[in-house]
Amino acid sequence: MTYAIIEIGGKQLWAEPGRFYDVERMEDESGTILELSQVLLINHEDTVTLGHPLIEGATVRAQVLEHRKARKVIVYKMQPKKKTRKKNGHRQLQTRLLIEAISLNGSVLAESAQWKLSDLIVEADEADTEADIDLTPPVESADV
């Protein structure tokens, strides 16, 4: 299992290729590909690379999927015996990122195996009939 620990939005995040994560709101548009260079640690095939504080030449490629709001948090303030009550709600703005690849010194250590819509469109143009199109994503072998 390959993973990286990155710093984004002032927080540290355990990132694996093919998974999505909700982080603090970013100004990038949906569909934008980001190269995150604040990599603190990389674990690849039982080899751990640790930075002081960052790893030189390490990047994590991520795609911005969407901008959204988190679940509502209710803030309720009350002063007993004073008939004072105040109820507020807050929804934090978030950006959902899909981690596509982890690379070190230009070589890709791990990449997402998920299929992409653009690959299906090209495949559909080349196919003669709808029955020739395979819509199932590739399956990784599970080491149990």
Phi and psi in radians as a Rosetta constraint file:
Dihedral C 1 N 2 CA 2 C 2 CIRCULARHARMONIC -1.865 0.35
Dihedral N 2 CA 2 C 2 N 3 CIRCULARHARMONIC 2.291 0.35
Dihedral C 2 N 3 CA 3 C 3 CIRCULARHARMONIC -2.565 0.35
Dihedral N 3 CA 3 C 3 N 4 CIRCULARHARMONIC 2.862 0.35
Dihedral C 3 N 4 CA 4 C 4 CIRCULARHARMONIC -2.367 0.35
Dihedral N 4 CA 4 C 4 N 5 CIRCULARHARMONIC 2.592 0.35
Dihedral C 4 N 5 CA 5 C 5 CIRCULARHARMONIC -1.860 0.35
Dihedral N 5 CA 5 C 5 N 6 CIRCULARHARMONIC 2.069 0.35
Dihedral C 5 N 6 CA 6 C 6 CIRCULARHARMONIC -2.066 0.35
Dihedral N 6 CA 6 C 6 N 7 CIRCULARHARMONIC 2.810 0.35
Dihedral C 6 N 7 CA 7 C 7 CIRCULARHARMONIC -1.917 0.35
Dihedral N 7 CA 7 C 7 N 8 CIRCULARHARMONIC 2.161 0.35
Dihedral C 7 N 8 CA 8 C 8 CIRCULARHARMONIC -2.586 0.35
Dihedral N 8 CA 8 C 8 N 9 CIRCULARHARMONIC 2.253 0.35
Dihedral C 8 N 9 CA 9 C 9 CIRCULARHARMONIC 1.143 0.35
Dihedral N 9 CA 9 C 9 N 10 CIRCULARHARMONIC 0.499 0.35
Dihedral C 9 N 10 CA 10 C 10 CIRCULARHARMONIC 1.377 0.35
Dihedral N 10 CA 10 C 10 N 11 CIRCULARHARMONIC 0.120 0.35
Dihedral C 10 N 11 CA 11 C 11 CIRCULARHARMONIC -2.220 0.35
Dihedral N 11 CA 11 C 11 N 12 CIRCULARHARMONIC 2.692 0.35
Dihedral C 11 N 12 CA 12 C 12 CIRCULARHARMONIC -1.647 0.35
Dihedral N 12 CA 12 C 12 N 13 CIRCULARHARMONIC 2.453 0.35
Dihedral C 12 N 13 CA 13 C 13 CIRCULARHARMONIC -2.349 0.35
Dihedral N 13 CA 13 C 13 N 14 CIRCULARHARMONIC 2.292 0.35
Dihedral C 13 N 14 CA 14 C 14 CIRCULARHARMONIC -1.442 0.35
Dihedral N 14 CA 14 C 14 N 15 CIRCULARHARMONIC 2.006 0.35
Dihedral C 14 N 15 CA 15 C 15 CIRCULARHARMONIC -2.046 0.35
Dihedral N 15 CA 15 C 15 N 16 CIRCULARHARMONIC 2.259 0.35
Dihedral C 15 N 16 CA 16 C 16 CIRCULARHARMONIC -2.125 0.35
Dihedral N 16 CA 16 C 16 N 17 CIRCULARHARMONIC 2.492 0.35
Dihedral C 16 N 17 CA 17 C 17 CIRCULARHARMONIC -1.100 0.35
Dihedral N 17 CA 17 C 17 N 18 CIRCULARHARMONIC 2.439 0.35
Dihedral C 17 N 18 CA 18 C 18 CIRCULARHARMONIC 1.582 0.35
Dihedral N 18 CA 18 C 18 N 19 CIRCULARHARMONIC -0.055 0.35
Dihedral C 18 N 19 CA 19 C 19 CIRCULARHARMONIC -1.936 0.35
Dihedral N 19 CA 19 C 19 N 20 CIRCULARHARMONIC 2.708 0.35
Dihedral C 19 N 20 CA 20 C 20 CIRCULARHARMONIC -1.961 0.35
Dihedral N 20 CA 20 C 20 N 21 CIRCULARHARMONIC 2.652 0.35
Dihedral C 20 N 21 CA 21 C 21 CIRCULARHARMONIC -2.388 0.35
Dihedral N 21 CA 21 C 21 N 22 CIRCULARHARMONIC 2.564 0.35
Dihedral C 21 N 22 CA 22 C 22 CIRCULARHARMONIC -1.722 0.35
Dihedral N 22 CA 22 C 22 N 23 CIRCULARHARMONIC 2.150 0.35
Dihedral C 22 N 23 CA 23 C 23 CIRCULARHARMONIC -2.153 0.35
Dihedral N 23 CA 23 C 23 N 24 CIRCULARHARMONIC 3.040 0.35
Dihedral C 23 N 24 CA 24 C 24 CIRCULARHARMONIC -1.017 0.35
Dihedral N 24 CA 24 C 24 N 25 CIRCULARHARMONIC 2.666 0.35
Dihedral C 24 N 25 CA 25 C 25 CIRCULARHARMONIC -0.957 0.35
Dihedral N 25 CA 25 C 25 N 26 CIRCULARHARMONIC 2.288 0.35
Dihedral C 25 N 26 CA 26 C 26 CIRCULARHARMONIC -2.017 0.35
Dihedral N 26 CA 26 C 26 N 27 CIRCULARHARMONIC 2.715 0.35
Dihedral C 26 N 27 CA 27 C 27 CIRCULARHARMONIC -1.497 0.35
Dihedral N 27 CA 27 C 27 N 28 CIRCULARHARMONIC -0.033 0.35
Dihedral C 27 N 28 CA 28 C 28 CIRCULARHARMONIC -1.294 0.35
Dihedral N 28 CA 28 C 28 N 29 CIRCULARHARMONIC 2.618 0.35
Dihedral C 28 N 29 CA 29 C 29 CIRCULARHARMONIC -1.299 0.35
Dihedral N 29 CA 29 C 29 N 30 CIRCULARHARMONIC 2.785 0.35
Dihedral C 29 N 30 CA 30 C 30 CIRCULARHARMONIC -1.134 0.35
Dihedral N 30 CA 30 C 30 N 31 CIRCULARHARMONIC 2.416 0.35
Dihedral C 30 N 31 CA 31 C 31 CIRCULARHARMONIC 1.590 0.35
Dihedral N 31 CA 31 C 31 N 32 CIRCULARHARMONIC -0.111 0.35
Dihedral C 31 N 32 CA 32 C 32 CIRCULARHARMONIC -1.278 0.35
Dihedral N 32 CA 32 C 32 N 33 CIRCULARHARMONIC 2.428 0.35
Dihedral C 32 N 33 CA 33 C 33 CIRCULARHARMONIC -1.661 0.35
Dihedral N 33 CA 33 C 33 N 34 CIRCULARHARMONIC 2.221 0.35
Dihedral C 33 N 34 CA 34 C 34 CIRCULARHARMONIC -1.941 0.35
Dihedral N 34 CA 34 C 34 N 35 CIRCULARHARMONIC 2.530 0.35
Dihedral C 34 N 35 CA 35 C 35 CIRCULARHARMONIC -1.918 0.35
Dihedral N 35 CA 35 C 35 N 36 CIRCULARHARMONIC 1.858 0.35
Dihedral C 35 N 36 CA 36 C 36 CIRCULARHARMONIC -1.617 0.35
Dihedral N 36 CA 36 C 36 N 37 CIRCULARHARMONIC 2.106 0.35
Dihedral C 36 N 37 CA 37 C 37 CIRCULARHARMONIC -1.870 0.35
Dihedral N 37 CA 37 C 37 N 38 CIRCULARHARMONIC 0.005 0.35
Dihedral C 37 N 38 CA 38 C 38 CIRCULARHARMONIC -1.486 0.35
Dihedral N 38 CA 38 C 38 N 39 CIRCULARHARMONIC 1.166 0.35
Dihedral C 38 N 39 CA 39 C 39 CIRCULARHARMONIC -1.722 0.35
Dihedral N 39 CA 39 C 39 N 40 CIRCULARHARMONIC 2.145 0.35
Dihedral C 39 N 40 CA 40 C 40 CIRCULARHARMONIC -1.663 0.35
Dihedral N 40 CA 40 C 40 N 41 CIRCULARHARMONIC -0.584 0.35
Dihedral C 40 N 41 CA 41 C 41 CIRCULARHARMONIC -2.676 0.35
Dihedral N 41 CA 41 C 41 N 42 CIRCULARHARMONIC 2.507 0.35
Dihedral C 41 N 42 CA 42 C 42 CIRCULARHARMONIC -2.285 0.35
Dihedral N 42 CA 42 C 42 N 43 CIRCULARHARMONIC 2.288 0.35
Dihedral C 42 N 43 CA 43 C 43 CIRCULARHARMONIC -2.035 0.35
Dihedral N 43 CA 43 C 43 N 44 CIRCULARHARMONIC 2.057 0.35
Dihedral C 43 N 44 CA 44 C 44 CIRCULARHARMONIC -2.387 0.35
Dihedral N 44 CA 44 C 44 N 45 CIRCULARHARMONIC 1.994 0.35
Dihedral C 44 N 45 CA 45 C 45 CIRCULARHARMONIC 0.889 0.35
Dihedral N 45 CA 45 C 45 N 46 CIRCULARHARMONIC 0.956 0.35
Dihedral C 45 N 46 CA 46 C 46 CIRCULARHARMONIC 1.094 0.35
Dihedral N 46 CA 46 C 46 N 47 CIRCULARHARMONIC 0.301 0.35
Dihedral C 46 N 47 CA 47 C 47 CIRCULARHARMONIC -1.937 0.35
Dihedral N 47 CA 47 C 47 N 48 CIRCULARHARMONIC 2.092 0.35
Dihedral C 47 N 48 CA 48 C 48 CIRCULARHARMONIC -1.811 0.35
Dihedral N 48 CA 48 C 48 N 49 CIRCULARHARMONIC 2.202 0.35
Dihedral C 48 N 49 CA 49 C 49 CIRCULARHARMONIC -1.939 0.35
Dihedral N 49 CA 49 C 49 N 50 CIRCULARHARMONIC 2.102 0.35
Dihedral C 49 N 50 CA 50 C 50 CIRCULARHARMONIC -2.015 0.35
Dihedral N 50 CA 50 C 50 N 51 CIRCULARHARMONIC 2.336 0.35
Dihedral C 50 N 51 CA 51 C 51 CIRCULARHARMONIC -1.664 0.35
Dihedral N 51 CA 51 C 51 N 52 CIRCULARHARMONIC 2.869 0.35
Dihedral C 51 N 52 CA 52 C 52 CIRCULARHARMONIC -2.176 0.35
Dihedral N 52 CA 52 C 52 N 53 CIRCULARHARMONIC 1.414 0.35
Dihedral C 52 N 53 CA 53 C 53 CIRCULARHARMONIC -1.490 0.35
Dihedral N 53 CA 53 C 53 N 54 CIRCULARHARMONIC -0.311 0.35
Dihedral C 53 N 54 CA 54 C 54 CIRCULARHARMONIC -1.991 0.35
Dihedral N 54 CA 54 C 54 N 55 CIRCULARHARMONIC 2.737 0.35
Dihedral C 54 N 55 CA 55 C 55 CIRCULARHARMONIC -1.578 0.35
Dihedral N 55 CA 55 C 55 N 56 CIRCULARHARMONIC 2.161 0.35
Dihedral C 55 N 56 CA 56 C 56 CIRCULARHARMONIC -1.234 0.35
Dihedral N 56 CA 56 C 56 N 57 CIRCULARHARMONIC 2.299 0.35
Dihedral C 56 N 57 CA 57 C 57 CIRCULARHARMONIC 1.422 0.35
Dihedral N 57 CA 57 C 57 N 58 CIRCULARHARMONIC 0.081 0.35
Dihedral C 57 N 58 CA 58 C 58 CIRCULARHARMONIC -1.698 0.35
Dihedral N 58 CA 58 C 58 N 59 CIRCULARHARMONIC 2.352 0.35
Dihedral C 58 N 59 CA 59 C 59 CIRCULARHARMONIC -2.410 0.35
Dihedral N 59 CA 59 C 59 N 60 CIRCULARHARMONIC 2.702 0.35
Dihedral C 59 N 60 CA 60 C 60 CIRCULARHARMONIC -2.148 0.35
Dihedral N 60 CA 60 C 60 N 61 CIRCULARHARMONIC 2.153 0.35
Dihedral C 60 N 61 CA 61 C 61 CIRCULARHARMONIC -1.627 0.35
Dihedral N 61 CA 61 C 61 N 62 CIRCULARHARMONIC 2.222 0.35
Dihedral C 61 N 62 CA 62 C 62 CIRCULARHARMONIC -2.335 0.35
Dihedral N 62 CA 62 C 62 N 63 CIRCULARHARMONIC 2.664 0.35
Dihedral C 62 N 63 CA 63 C 63 CIRCULARHARMONIC -2.026 0.35
Dihedral N 63 CA 63 C 63 N 64 CIRCULARHARMONIC 2.360 0.35
Dihedral C 63 N 64 CA 64 C 64 CIRCULARHARMONIC -1.362 0.35
Dihedral N 64 CA 64 C 64 N 65 CIRCULARHARMONIC 2.037 0.35
Dihedral C 64 N 65 CA 65 C 65 CIRCULARHARMONIC -1.506 0.35
Dihedral N 65 CA 65 C 65 N 66 CIRCULARHARMONIC -0.874 0.35
Dihedral C 65 N 66 CA 66 C 66 CIRCULARHARMONIC -2.850 0.35
Dihedral N 66 CA 66 C 66 N 67 CIRCULARHARMONIC 2.874 0.35
Dihedral C 66 N 67 CA 67 C 67 CIRCULARHARMONIC -1.890 0.35
Dihedral N 67 CA 67 C 67 N 68 CIRCULARHARMONIC 2.380 0.35
Dihedral C 67 N 68 CA 68 C 68 CIRCULARHARMONIC -2.593 0.35
Dihedral N 68 CA 68 C 68 N 69 CIRCULARHARMONIC 3.106 0.35
Dihedral C 68 N 69 CA 69 C 69 CIRCULARHARMONIC -1.984 0.35
Dihedral N 69 CA 69 C 69 N 70 CIRCULARHARMONIC 2.540 0.35
Dihedral C 69 N 70 CA 70 C 70 CIRCULARHARMONIC -1.333 0.35
Dihedral N 70 CA 70 C 70 N 71 CIRCULARHARMONIC 3.082 0.35
Dihedral C 70 N 71 CA 71 C 71 CIRCULARHARMONIC -1.110 0.35
Dihedral N 71 CA 71 C 71 N 72 CIRCULARHARMONIC 2.665 0.35
Dihedral C 71 N 72 CA 72 C 72 CIRCULARHARMONIC -1.289 0.35
Dihedral N 72 CA 72 C 72 N 73 CIRCULARHARMONIC 2.332 0.35
Dihedral C 72 N 73 CA 73 C 73 CIRCULARHARMONIC -1.867 0.35
Dihedral N 73 CA 73 C 73 N 74 CIRCULARHARMONIC 2.205 0.35
Dihedral C 73 N 74 CA 74 C 74 CIRCULARHARMONIC -1.651 0.35
Dihedral N 74 CA 74 C 74 N 75 CIRCULARHARMONIC 2.223 0.35
Dihedral C 74 N 75 CA 75 C 75 CIRCULARHARMONIC -1.936 0.35
Dihedral N 75 CA 75 C 75 N 76 CIRCULARHARMONIC 2.051 0.35
Dihedral C 75 N 76 CA 76 C 76 CIRCULARHARMONIC -2.130 0.35
Dihedral N 76 CA 76 C 76 N 77 CIRCULARHARMONIC 2.075 0.35
Dihedral C 76 N 77 CA 77 C 77 CIRCULARHARMONIC -2.003 0.35
Dihedral N 77 CA 77 C 77 N 78 CIRCULARHARMONIC 2.376 0.35
Dihedral C 77 N 78 CA 78 C 78 CIRCULARHARMONIC -2.528 0.35
Dihedral N 78 CA 78 C 78 N 79 CIRCULARHARMONIC 2.424 0.35
Dihedral C 78 N 79 CA 79 C 79 CIRCULARHARMONIC -1.953 0.35
Dihedral N 79 CA 79 C 79 N 80 CIRCULARHARMONIC 2.019 0.35
Dihedral C 79 N 80 CA 80 C 80 CIRCULARHARMONIC -1.139 0.35
Dihedral N 80 CA 80 C 80 N 81 CIRCULARHARMONIC 2.532 0.35
Dihedral C 80 N 81 CA 81 C 81 CIRCULARHARMONIC 1.149 0.35
Dihedral N 81 CA 81 C 81 N 82 CIRCULARHARMONIC 0.194 0.35
Dihedral C 81 N 82 CA 82 C 82 CIRCULARHARMONIC -2.060 0.35
Dihedral N 82 CA 82 C 82 N 83 CIRCULARHARMONIC -0.061 0.35
Dihedral C 82 N 83 CA 83 C 83 CIRCULARHARMONIC 0.994 0.35
Dihedral N 83 CA 83 C 83 N 84 CIRCULARHARMONIC 0.656 0.35
Dihedral C 83 N 84 CA 84 C 84 CIRCULARHARMONIC -2.010 0.35
Dihedral N 84 CA 84 C 84 N 85 CIRCULARHARMONIC 2.094 0.35
Dihedral C 84 N 85 CA 85 C 85 CIRCULARHARMONIC -2.417 0.35
Dihedral N 85 CA 85 C 85 N 86 CIRCULARHARMONIC 2.437 0.35
Dihedral C 85 N 86 CA 86 C 86 CIRCULARHARMONIC -2.466 0.35
Dihedral N 86 CA 86 C 86 N 87 CIRCULARHARMONIC 2.221 0.35
Dihedral C 86 N 87 CA 87 C 87 CIRCULARHARMONIC -2.150 0.35
Dihedral N 87 CA 87 C 87 N 88 CIRCULARHARMONIC 2.135 0.35
Dihedral C 87 N 88 CA 88 C 88 CIRCULARHARMONIC -2.198 0.35
Dihedral N 88 CA 88 C 88 N 89 CIRCULARHARMONIC 2.666 0.35
Dihedral C 88 N 89 CA 89 C 89 CIRCULARHARMONIC -2.143 0.35
Dihedral N 89 CA 89 C 89 N 90 CIRCULARHARMONIC 2.639 0.35
Dihedral C 89 N 90 CA 90 C 90 CIRCULARHARMONIC -2.480 0.35
Dihedral N 90 CA 90 C 90 N 91 CIRCULARHARMONIC 2.358 0.35
Dihedral C 90 N 91 CA 91 C 91 CIRCULARHARMONIC -2.179 0.35
Dihedral N 91 CA 91 C 91 N 92 CIRCULARHARMONIC 2.018 0.35
Dihedral C 91 N 92 CA 92 C 92 CIRCULARHARMONIC -1.310 0.35
Dihedral N 92 CA 92 C 92 N 93 CIRCULARHARMONIC 2.407 0.35
Dihedral C 92 N 93 CA 93 C 93 CIRCULARHARMONIC -1.370 0.35
Dihedral N 93 CA 93 C 93 N 94 CIRCULARHARMONIC 2.354 0.35
Dihedral C 93 N 94 CA 94 C 94 CIRCULARHARMONIC -2.339 0.35
Dihedral N 94 CA 94 C 94 N 95 CIRCULARHARMONIC 2.800 0.35
Dihedral C 94 N 95 CA 95 C 95 CIRCULARHARMONIC -2.129 0.35
Dihedral N 95 CA 95 C 95 N 96 CIRCULARHARMONIC 2.307 0.35
Dihedral C 95 N 96 CA 96 C 96 CIRCULARHARMONIC -1.677 0.35
Dihedral N 96 CA 96 C 96 N 97 CIRCULARHARMONIC 2.150 0.35
Dihedral C 96 N 97 CA 97 C 97 CIRCULARHARMONIC -1.948 0.35
Dihedral N 97 CA 97 C 97 N 98 CIRCULARHARMONIC 2.448 0.35
Dihedral C 97 N 98 CA 98 C 98 CIRCULARHARMONIC -1.858 0.35
Dihedral N 98 CA 98 C 98 N 99 CIRCULARHARMONIC 2.110 0.35
Dihedral C 98 N 99 CA 99 C 99 CIRCULARHARMONIC -1.392 0.35
Dihedral N 99 CA 99 C 99 N 100 CIRCULARHARMONIC 2.107 0.35
Dihedral C 99 N 100 CA 100 C 100 CIRCULARHARMONIC -1.720 0.35
Dihedral N 100 CA 100 C 100 N 101 CIRCULARHARMONIC -0.725 0.35
Dihedral C 100 N 101 CA 101 C 101 CIRCULARHARMONIC -2.718 0.35
Dihedral N 101 CA 101 C 101 N 102 CIRCULARHARMONIC 2.678 0.35
Dihedral C 101 N 102 CA 102 C 102 CIRCULARHARMONIC -2.102 0.35
Dihedral N 102 CA 102 C 102 N 103 CIRCULARHARMONIC 2.207 0.35
Dihedral C 102 N 103 CA 103 C 103 CIRCULARHARMONIC -2.294 0.35
Dihedral N 103 CA 103 C 103 N 104 CIRCULARHARMONIC 2.663 0.35
Dihedral C 103 N 104 CA 104 C 104 CIRCULARHARMONIC -2.367 0.35
Dihedral N 104 CA 104 C 104 N 105 CIRCULARHARMONIC 2.114 0.35
Dihedral C 104 N 105 CA 105 C 105 CIRCULARHARMONIC 0.961 0.35
Dihedral N 105 CA 105 C 105 N 106 CIRCULARHARMONIC 0.705 0.35
Dihedral C 105 N 106 CA 106 C 106 CIRCULARHARMONIC 1.520 0.35
Dihedral N 106 CA 106 C 106 N 107 CIRCULARHARMONIC -0.244 0.35
Dihedral C 106 N 107 CA 107 C 107 CIRCULARHARMONIC -1.752 0.35
Dihedral N 107 CA 107 C 107 N 108 CIRCULARHARMONIC 2.356 0.35
Dihedral C 107 N 108 CA 108 C 108 CIRCULARHARMONIC -1.387 0.35
Dihedral N 108 CA 108 C 108 N 109 CIRCULARHARMONIC 2.095 0.35
Dihedral C 108 N 109 CA 109 C 109 CIRCULARHARMONIC -1.465 0.35
Dihedral N 109 CA 109 C 109 N 110 CIRCULARHARMONIC -0.713 0.35
Dihedral C 109 N 110 CA 110 C 110 CIRCULARHARMONIC -2.587 0.35
Dihedral N 110 CA 110 C 110 N 111 CIRCULARHARMONIC 2.489 0.35
Dihedral C 110 N 111 CA 111 C 111 CIRCULARHARMONIC -2.376 0.35
Dihedral N 111 CA 111 C 111 N 112 CIRCULARHARMONIC 2.624 0.35
Dihedral C 111 N 112 CA 112 C 112 CIRCULARHARMONIC -1.186 0.35
Dihedral N 112 CA 112 C 112 N 113 CIRCULARHARMONIC 2.348 0.35
Dihedral C 112 N 113 CA 113 C 113 CIRCULARHARMONIC -1.681 0.35
Dihedral N 113 CA 113 C 113 N 114 CIRCULARHARMONIC 0.195 0.35
Dihedral C 113 N 114 CA 114 C 114 CIRCULARHARMONIC -1.333 0.35
Dihedral N 114 CA 114 C 114 N 115 CIRCULARHARMONIC 2.530 0.35
Dihedral C 114 N 115 CA 115 C 115 CIRCULARHARMONIC -1.332 0.35
Dihedral N 115 CA 115 C 115 N 116 CIRCULARHARMONIC 2.741 0.35
Dihedral C 115 N 116 CA 116 C 116 CIRCULARHARMONIC -2.054 0.35
Dihedral N 116 CA 116 C 116 N 117 CIRCULARHARMONIC 2.681 0.35
Dihedral C 116 N 117 CA 117 C 117 CIRCULARHARMONIC -1.100 0.35
Dihedral N 117 CA 117 C 117 N 118 CIRCULARHARMONIC -0.655 0.35
Dihedral C 117 N 118 CA 118 C 118 CIRCULARHARMONIC -1.117 0.35
Dihedral N 118 CA 118 C 118 N 119 CIRCULARHARMONIC -0.608 0.35
Dihedral C 118 N 119 CA 119 C 119 CIRCULARHARMONIC -1.140 0.35
Dihedral N 119 CA 119 C 119 N 120 CIRCULARHARMONIC -0.677 0.35
Dihedral C 119 N 120 CA 120 C 120 CIRCULARHARMONIC -1.189 0.35
Dihedral N 120 CA 120 C 120 N 121 CIRCULARHARMONIC -0.627 0.35
Dihedral C 120 N 121 CA 121 C 121 CIRCULARHARMONIC -1.146 0.35
Dihedral N 121 CA 121 C 121 N 122 CIRCULARHARMONIC -0.775 0.35
Dihedral C 121 N 122 CA 122 C 122 CIRCULARHARMONIC -1.113 0.35
Dihedral N 122 CA 122 C 122 N 123 CIRCULARHARMONIC -0.720 0.35
Dihedral C 122 N 123 CA 123 C 123 CIRCULARHARMONIC -1.144 0.35
Dihedral N 123 CA 123 C 123 N 124 CIRCULARHARMONIC -0.638 0.35
Dihedral C 123 N 124 CA 124 C 124 CIRCULARHARMONIC -1.213 0.35
Dihedral N 124 CA 124 C 124 N 125 CIRCULARHARMONIC -0.603 0.35
Dihedral C 124 N 125 CA 125 C 125 CIRCULARHARMONIC -1.175 0.35
Dihedral N 125 CA 125 C 125 N 126 CIRCULARHARMONIC -0.588 0.35
Dihedral C 125 N 126 CA 126 C 126 CIRCULARHARMONIC -1.417 0.35
Dihedral N 126 CA 126 C 126 N 127 CIRCULARHARMONIC -0.402 0.35
Dihedral C 126 N 127 CA 127 C 127 CIRCULARHARMONIC -1.354 0.35
Dihedral N 127 CA 127 C 127 N 128 CIRCULARHARMONIC 2.589 0.35
Dihedral C 127 N 128 CA 128 C 128 CIRCULARHARMONIC -1.388 0.35
Dihedral N 128 CA 128 C 128 N 129 CIRCULARHARMONIC -0.757 0.35
Dihedral C 128 N 129 CA 129 C 129 CIRCULARHARMONIC -2.244 0.35
Dihedral N 129 CA 129 C 129 N 130 CIRCULARHARMONIC 2.960 0.35
Dihedral C 129 N 130 CA 130 C 130 CIRCULARHARMONIC -1.177 0.35
Dihedral N 130 CA 130 C 130 N 131 CIRCULARHARMONIC -0.444 0.35
Dihedral C 130 N 131 CA 131 C 131 CIRCULARHARMONIC -1.221 0.35
Dihedral N 131 CA 131 C 131 N 132 CIRCULARHARMONIC -0.355 0.35
Dihedral C 131 N 132 CA 132 C 132 CIRCULARHARMONIC -1.400 0.35
Dihedral N 132 CA 132 C 132 N 133 CIRCULARHARMONIC -0.176 0.35
Dihedral C 132 N 133 CA 133 C 133 CIRCULARHARMONIC -1.544 0.35
Dihedral N 133 CA 133 C 133 N 134 CIRCULARHARMONIC 2.198 0.35
Dihedral C 133 N 134 CA 134 C 134 CIRCULARHARMONIC -1.713 0.35
Dihedral N 134 CA 134 C 134 N 135 CIRCULARHARMONIC 1.936 0.35
Dihedral C 134 N 135 CA 135 C 135 CIRCULARHARMONIC -1.654 0.35
Dihedral N 135 CA 135 C 135 N 136 CIRCULARHARMONIC 0.070 0.35
Dihedral C 135 N 136 CA 136 C 136 CIRCULARHARMONIC -1.466 0.35
Dihedral N 136 CA 136 C 136 N 137 CIRCULARHARMONIC 2.363 0.35
Dihedral C 136 N 137 CA 137 C 137 CIRCULARHARMONIC -1.243 0.35
Dihedral N 137 CA 137 C 137 N 138 CIRCULARHARMONIC 2.707 0.35
Dihedral C 137 N 138 CA 138 C 138 CIRCULARHARMONIC -1.126 0.35
Dihedral N 138 CA 138 C 138 N 139 CIRCULARHARMONIC 2.512 0.35
Dihedral C 138 N 139 CA 139 C 139 CIRCULARHARMONIC -1.860 0.35
Dihedral N 139 CA 139 C 139 N 140 CIRCULARHARMONIC 2.250 0.35
Dihedral C 139 N 140 CA 140 C 140 CIRCULARHARMONIC -1.489 0.35
Dihedral N 140 CA 140 C 140 N 141 CIRCULARHARMONIC 2.556 0.35
Dihedral C 140 N 141 CA 141 C 141 CIRCULARHARMONIC -1.300 0.35
Dihedral N 141 CA 141 C 141 N 142 CIRCULARHARMONIC 2.371 0.35
Dihedral C 141 N 142 CA 142 C 142 CIRCULARHARMONIC -1.637 0.35
Dihedral N 142 CA 142 C 142 N 143 CIRCULARHARMONIC 2.085 0.35
Dihedral C 142 N 143 CA 143 C 143 CIRCULARHARMONIC -1.505 0.35
Dihedral N 143 CA 143 C 143 N 144 CIRCULARHARMONIC 1.881 0.35
